[in-house]
Amino acid sequence: MSFVRLLKPLVIFAILLPLTAAADVNCSFFEAIERVQFAQDRLSTIDRIRTTSKDSKFLIGEVKRLDPNQIAVAHTGELSTTEIEFLVSYVEAARQLSRDLALANSAATSAYFEDPNFRMRQYKVANLLPRLNCDTFSPVGSVAGTQRNLRSVNQTGADKKFTIVNVGAGLAIALILTIVAMLTSRLISARQVLNRRRSRRFNIQIDTKLQSNGTARDLRILDLSCNGAKIQIASETSDDVGCEVQLWIDNRWLPSKISWHNMHYMGLNFNDPLSIAFVRACVSQQRRPWR
């Protein structure tokens, strides 16, 4: 049996393995775009934008995590080619805005927010991101196909004679590599399933409390995941993005950080993720844990 023919199935498996590993939407990438969108909304309402403001620093930090080249593989076919091109241009524009903020280029930042197309871009992003199944509403998107070109390699040389020992060693190596590849694929798939479950958001109505600076306030949780929550709270709040707060759930205070907020809503990231079983229990029972 030819050793090259023996390795052919393993080579095909190794080629397909990266495609399998990229089968799920990278929600954390698109959530970062969402946070950049929120930061731009807040900055657009300020008459004089300062580099030292918390929103400016927040936007600069979030943009560093975004690579436009990752969009094509992060969405896994949920977006059309035109939509991908729009998101790439949106991220590129945000990167330029980040550089202008870092350089305190007030003229450029003012021109950015005064651009007549600014609001249209913000509106389009706000309606595009929920298509990626990272939120509770998930319309089905169009599939953008990808193609991989494989190039065969021709080798010339003298005929080789394989002894039983050589063939046995080749079989052993091929078997070990196949097992390693299969185990790696299973571990990646299991990790992706766990991350997808943890990042999935559920619609929920829970009345509870939020504590910050020693003061507890009433609020309502609108959606919940293992990693955080979206809450509805009074607009007269002095909390800023990045502030440490505590959310009351299941007779305990959960340390959290504010990831974003606007006039009526606030996003929290839990310091320690909740268990999937607990989140599902909250969704099924719709209980009021602080009472």
C-alpha positions in Angstrom: 0.0 0.0 0.0 1.3 3.4 -1.0 2.2 5.6 2.0 1.0 8.7 0.1 -2.4 7.1 -0.5 -2.5 6.2 3.2 -2.1 9.8 4.2 -4.6 11.2 1.7 -7.7 10.9 4.0 -5.7 12.6 6.8 -4.7 15.5 4.6 -8.3 16.0 3.6 -9.4 15.9 7.2 -6.7 18.4 8.2 -7.9 20.8 5.4 -11.6 20.5 6.5 -10.8 20.9 10.2 -10.3 24.7 10.2 -13.6 25.0 8.3 -15.4 23.0 11.0 -13.7 25.0 13.8 -15.2 28.2 12.2 -18.8 27.0 12.0 -20.2 29.3 14.7 -20.7 33.0 14.7 -18.0 34.8 16.8 -20.5 36.7 19.0 -17.8 38.5 21.0 -16.4 40.1 17.8 -19.8 41.5 16.8 -20.7 42.5 20.4 -17.5 44.6 20.3 -18.8 46.3 17.2 -22.1 46.9 19.0 -20.2 48.6 21.9 -18.4 50.8 19.5 -21.8 51.8 18.0 -23.1 52.7 21.4 -20.0 54.7 22.2 -20.3 56.7 19.0 -24.0 57.4 19.8 -23.0 58.9 23.1 -20.1 60.9 21.7 -22.3 62.3 19.0 -24.4 64.1 21.6 -21.4 66.0 23.1 -20.6 69.5 21.9 -17.0 69.3 22.7 -15.4 65.9 22.5 -12.4 65.3 24.7 -9.8 62.6 24.3 -9.8 62.2 28.1 -13.5 61.4 28.4 -14.5 57.9 29.4 -16.4 57.3 26.2 -13.4 58.3 24.1 -11.1 56.0 26.0 -13.7 53.3 25.9 -14.0 53.5 22.1 -10.3 53.6 21.5 -9.9 50.5 23.7 -12.7 48.6 21.9 -11.5 49.5 18.4 -8.1 47.9 19.1 -9.9 44.6 19.4 -11.4 44.8 16.0 -9.7 43.6 12.8 -11.8 44.2 9.6 -10.2 41.1 8.1 -11.9 38.9 10.7 -15.5 39.9 9.6 -15.5 37.5 6.7 -14.9 34.5 8.9 -16.6 35.7 12.0 -20.1 35.8 10.6 -20.0 32.2 9.0 -22.3 32.9 6.1 -25.0 34.9 7.9 -24.3 38.1 6.0 -24.3 39.0 2.3 -21.2 40.2 0.5 -22.6 43.8 0.5 -23.3 43.6 4.2 -19.7 42.4 4.9 -18.3 45.2 2.8 -20.4 47.7 4.8 -19.2 46.4 8.2 -15.6 46.4 7.0 -16.0 50.1 6.0 -17.8 50.8 9.3 -14.9 49.3 11.3 -12.3 51.1 9.2 -14.1 54.4 9.8 -14.2 53.7 13.6 -10.5 53.0 13.5 -9.9 56.3 11.9 -12.1 58.0 14.5 -10.1 56.3 17.2 -6.9 57.6 15.8 -8.3 61.2 15.6 -9.5 60.9 19.2 -6.1 59.8 20.3 -4.5 62.7 18.5 -7.1 65.1 19.9 -8.0 66.1 16.3 -11.2 68.0 17.1 -11.8 69.1 13.5 -11.7 65.6 12.2 -13.9 64.2 15.0 -16.5 67.0 14.6 -16.6 66.3 10.8 -17.1 62.6 11.5 -20.2 63.1 13.6 -21.5 66.0 11.4 -21.4 63.8 8.3 -25.0 63.4 7.0 -24.3 59.7 6.5 -23.4 59.1 10.2 -26.9 58.5 11.5 -27.7 56.2 8.5 -24.6 54.1 9.3 -25.5 53.9 12.9 -29.1 52.8 12.0 -27.9 50.2 9.5 -25.5 48.6 12.1 -28.2 48.6 14.7 -30.5 46.6 12.4 -27.7 44.4 11.0 -26.2 43.0 14.2 -29.3 41.1 15.5 -29.2 39.0 12.3 -26.2 37.1 13.7 -28.2 35.1 16.3 -26.2 36.7 19.2 -29.4 38.3 20.5 -33.0 37.1 21.2 -34.3 38.0 17.8 -32.6 36.3 14.9 -33.8 36.7 11.3 -32.2 34.3 8.9 -29.5 35.9 6.8 -28.3 35.2 3.3 -25.4 32.8 3.0 -22.2 34.0 1.4 -20.2 31.1 0.1 -16.5 30.7 0.4 -14.2 28.7 -1.8 -10.8 27.2 -1.0 -8.3 26.5 -3.8 -6.2 23.5 -3.4 -2.9 23.1 -5.3 -1.5 19.6 -5.9 2.3 19.2 -5.6 4.0 17.0 -8.1 7.0 15.1 -6.9 9.5 13.2 -9.0 12.2 10.9 -7.9 13.4 7.3 -7.9 11.0 4.5 -7.0 11.1 3.7 -3.3 10.7 0.3 -1.8 8.7 0.1 1.4 9.5 -2.6 3.9 7.0 -4.0 6.4 8.6 -1.9 9.1 8.3 1.3 7.1 4.6 0.6 6.2 3.9 -0.2 9.9 5.6 2.9 11.1 3.6 4.9 8.6 0.3 3.4 9.7 1.1 4.1 13.3 1.9 7.8 12.6 -1.2 8.2 10.4 -3.3 6.6 13.2 -1.9 8.8 15.9 -2.3 12.0 13.8 -5.9 11.0 13.0 -6.7 10.5 16.6 -5.1 13.8 17.6 -7.0 15.6 14.9 -10.3 14.0 15.9 -9.8 14.8 19.6 -8.8 18.4 18.8 -11.9 18.8 16.6 -14.1 17.5 19.4 -12.6 19.8 22.0 -13.0 22.8 19.7 -16.6 21.9 19.0 -17.4 21.3 22.7 -15.8 24.7 23.6 -17.7 26.5 20.8 -21.0 24.9 22.0 -20.3 26.0 25.6 -19.4 29.6 24.5 -22.5 29.8 22.3 -24.7 28.7 25.2 -23.1 31.1 27.6 -23.4 34.0 25.1 -27.0 33.3 24.2 -29.4 35.9 25.5 -32.9 35.1 26.7 -35.9 37.5 26.9 -36.9 37.7 30.6 -38.8 40.0 32.9 -37.2 40.0 36.4 -37.7 42.9 38.9 -34.7 43.2 41.1 -32.2 45.7 42.5 -28.8 47.2 41.5 -26.3 48.4 44.1 -23.6 51.0 43.4 -21.8 53.4 45.7 -23.7 51.9 48.6 -27.1 52.7 47.1 -29.6 50.1 45.9 -32.1 51.0 43.1 -35.0 49.1 41.6 -34.7 47.9 38.0 -35.9 45.3 35.6 -33.8 42.7 33.7 -34.9 42.5 30.1 -32.5 39.8 28.8 -30.1 37.5 30.6 -27.2 35.3 29.6 -24.4 33.6 31.5 -22.1 36.5 30.8 -24.3 39.5 31.5 -27.6 41.2 31.4 -29.5 44.1 29.8 -31.5 46.1 32.3 -34.0 48.9 32.3 -33.3 51.5 34.9 -34.1 55.2 35.6 -32.2 57.7 33.5 -31.1 59.7 36.4 -28.0 57.6 37.0 -24.4 58.8 37.6 -22.9 55.4 36.8 -20.3 55.4 34.0 -19.0 52.6 31.7 -16.6 50.4 33.5 -18.1 51.1 37.0 -18.3 48.3 39.5 -21.9 47.5 40.5 -23.7 44.5 42.1 -26.9 42.9 40.7 -29.2 41.0 43.2 -30.1 37.5 41.8 -31.0 34.4 43.7 -30.5 35.9 47.2 -27.0 37.1 46.5 -25.2 40.1 45.0 -23.4 39.4 41.7 -20.3 41.7 41.1 -20.6 43.2 37.7 -19.3 46.0 35.5 -21.2 48.4 33.3 -20.3 47.7 29.6 -22.6 50.4 28.1 -25.7 52.6 29.0 -28.0 55.2 27.5 -31.0 57.1 28.8 -33.1 54.1 29.6 -31.0 50.9 29.4 -27.8 49.5 30.7 -25.6 46.5 29.9 -23.8 44.6 32.6 -21.0 42.0 32.3 -20.8 39.6 35.2 -17.3 39.2 36.8 -18.0 35.5 37.2 -20.3 33.8 34.5 -23.6 32.3 35.7 -24.2 28.6 35.1 -26.3 27.7 32.1 -28.7 25.7 34.3 -29.4 28.7 36.5 -30.1 31.0 33.5 -32.5 28.5 32.0 -34.2 28.2 35.4 -34.7 32.0 35.6 -36.2 32.0 32.1 -38.6 29.1 32.8 -39.8 30.3 36.1 -39.7 34.1 35.5 -39.1 34.4 39.3 -38.5 37.5 41.2 -35.3 36.6 43.1 -34.9 39.7 45.3 -38.3 39.5 47.1 
